[in-house]
Structures are given as C-alpha cells and as structure tokens.
Amino acid sequence: MALKAITLTTGIFPPDIGGPASFIPLLAQKLYEKGIDVEVITLADDTKSILNYPYKVTRIPRYVKKPWRDFSVIKAIFVAAKKSDLIFSNTLAFESAIAAKLSGKKLIQKVVGDIAWERAYSSERFLGTLDEYQKAPLSLVSKLTNVYRNRGVFGSSLIITPSMYLKKIVQGWGFSKDKIEVVYNAVPLKKSTEIIPKETFRIISVGRLIPHKGFEGIIKALAKLDFTFEYIVIGEGFLKEKLLHLAQELGIKIKFLGVLSQSQVAIWLRSSDVFILNSSYEGLPHVVLEAMMNDCPIIASAVGGTVELVRDEDNGLLFHYNDIEMLVDKIYTIKNDCLLRKKLQDNATLFARTFSSVEEMVDHYIEIFEKEL
C-alpha cells in the first residue's frame, strides 16, 4: 500500500539541537517532496517560532508540567494520526504508543537510546554506562522508568535503530529481533570552504551539555596538556555552569558558542585541529560524520554506534570512555604525528562521502513504512 500521509513525533525540533532535531526535519522535507502529507508533533520552548516549513508542525509547550503536557501531546498525535496512514516516533514514544492505540493506527518507532538509562544517569541514580545499566540491579524508580520505556517500545509494530549496537540493546529488552530494522543515519554533509583564523592549536567538541557526553573528562584531560591551545564548545545544556566552574578551578579557558546552525558548525570543525567526543554512549553520532567531512581529526570514546563509524588509526582515534591519560596521549598523537593526522583526514573524508546517501535512506524508510501498511 502506498504511503499518503504520516504523523512524525519528536521531543526536539529546530531550533533545538541533537540527533532527532536534525533527522526529523530532513525526513519530513524529503517525504513532503515525494508528495506525502506530513505533520510533525513536537515539544518546544517557543511555540511561536519564526521558522516556517512546507508541512505542518504542531508545537506543544515544553514548560507545561506533567501529566498535563502528556495529555496535550497525546491529543495532538491522536488528531494528526486520524488523518494519517501511520505514526513514526523519534522520541515521544510513550505518548505515541497511547495515541496509536486510541486512533487504531500502527506505530513505528526509531530508538536512538535508552531513555530509562539517560534519566537515571542524569539524576545520578545510576552512574554506570548504558551497557552496565542493562544488567545492573536497579532502584524502584529506575524499574518504573523501564516500564515506561517498554510501554512505548512494545506499543510499536516495528522498531528502527540507527546502529547494530542499538538493535542488540532493544533485543535485550525482549523485543523480537525480526521486528527490528537497522537503517544508518544519513546527513547532508557539506565541506566548508570558510575558515576561522586561529593563533594556536584549536580543540573542539559539539554536543548537549549533559552528563553522558563526558565534557568533565575532556576538561580534566586538557588540564594535563603542556602546550598552548584553545577549547571551543558548541552546544547548550544544564551542566554549563558546572563545567565553567571546573574549568576555572583547573585553569582552562573555554569558549562556549551555544547552539549554532549546521553550516556554522561545519565552519568551526573545518577551522579546528582536533574534534573530541567523550560520550559514555552514542547511538550513531552525526557530528562525527560532519567532522570527517570537514577534515577535523577525530578522537572519540569507543562506545555504542561510534565504533561503527570510527576505525582506530584509520579514520580516527579511539580511546576508552573517560580514560583521561589515554585521551591526553591521543591528543599529543594528533598534534605531533603529521603523517598519521593526514592519513586520518583523508580516510575520514572518503568514509563520510560513501557512508550513506540521504535519498537511499529516505527510500529505505518509505519501503519499511509501506510494508507495515
């Protein structure tokens, strides 16, 4: 059956940053261009955004307290779903599952992480990695959050993950592997021709300022360097003040640039000497592909879907998450080994160009959607 109309749900959408905030507008635009009626349901800090799209975007105020916000989200999804062939969720899974049940429409969900682990980690109920969380004895609150997570997952007729790593995680929750499809993310990558001048070695990181992104570990590693450098951070999050305080304690100057457009991020990556990612978990990090395309050598923690992109000493360097001494050693390697740095840049650019095309990815999604109708 041909797909004619679809409801897309996401917790973040431009001007927010993050994987879903990049992916959903891209998918929505491509579906719209193929003549498919699209409506996006999302949370937003600003419900009167000046950004305009050719498809409908319904924004629910993020500041509304639960459970009232949940009711508003479910109602919006239900109303949109009644006019759609199916619902595709890229977060807001719990609300989407309820709306799917009420509307009688199928739900396909993209799982980009474990919301139960992320909440436990952010609240410091559990300080281990995502992999450790799957097998650890948990508090009652975490067990209840797992139930909440699973309600969204098992309310789906099919799950899509952006990496083999995440497929294994979802299988571990008891979801049938035969109902899980892996579709690697493709992002429209452009190599910046603009370069921002620098007077010293420039180190850059991009991401939300939240615990599992590991910014504290990066700052501690930078404090051990014995050469002059500048550290650029692109992104926002509730840890900003804590990171500033830690940096001041250790004598590290950080330039926080906040949220930037994709083109601006590309310029900064193109103008930097090394990109560092110290996450304890990643589904499939878009920013790694962006750094590859813009000749910015990569040092990344060997976790999750990152290792499906970065091959150690081939197109980037890998280290153990939060291993400060190992990270320091990798930074010195990038700085001092010119031949290796050039090899990493060349191989990374080639990999990014051939990894996945946006058109092929969208066609794959449509094929999956239509099989479920």
Secondary structure as GFF3:
##gff-version 3
##sequence-region A 1 373
A	DSSP	beta_strand	5	10	.	.	.	ID=ss1
A	DSSP	alpha_helix	19	33	.	.	.	ID=ss2
A	DSSP	beta_strand	37	44	.	.	.	ID=ss3
A	DSSP	beta_strand	56	61	.	.	.	ID=ss4
A	DSSP	alpha_helix	68	81	.	.	.	ID=ss5
A	DSSP	beta_strand	86	90	.	.	.	ID=ss6
A	DSSP	alpha_helix	93	103	.	.	.	ID=ss7
A	DSSP	beta_strand	106	110	.	.	.	ID=ss8
A	DSSP	alpha_helix	115	122	.	.	.	ID=ss9
A	DSSP	alpha_helix	130	133	.	.	.	ID=ss10
A	DSSP	alpha_helix	140	153	.	.	.	ID=ss11
A	DSSP	beta_strand	158	161	.	.	.	ID=ss12
A	DSSP	alpha_helix	164	172	.	.	.	ID=ss13
A	DSSP	three_ten_helix	177	179	.	.	.	ID=ss14
A	DSSP	beta_strand	180	182	.	.	.	ID=ss15
A	DSSP	beta_strand	201	206	.	.	.	ID=ss16
A	DSSP	three_ten_helix	211	213	.	.	.	ID=ss17
A	DSSP	alpha_helix	215	222	.	.	.	ID=ss18
A	DSSP	beta_strand	229	234	.	.	.	ID=ss19
A	DSSP	alpha_helix	240	250	.	.	.	ID=ss20
A	DSSP	beta_strand	254	258	.	.	.	ID=ss21
A	DSSP	alpha_helix	262	270	.	.	.	ID=ss22
A	DSSP	beta_strand	274	277	.	.	.	ID=ss23
A	DSSP	alpha_helix	286	293	.	.	.	ID=ss24
A	DSSP	beta_strand	298	301	.	.	.	ID=ss25
A	DSSP	three_ten_helix	304	308	.	.	.	ID=ss26
A	DSSP	beta_strand	317	319	.	.	.	ID=ss27
A	DSSP	alpha_helix	324	336	.	.	.	ID=ss28
A	DSSP	alpha_helix	338	355	.	.	.	ID=ss29
A	DSSP	alpha_helix	358	372	.	.	.	ID=ss30
###
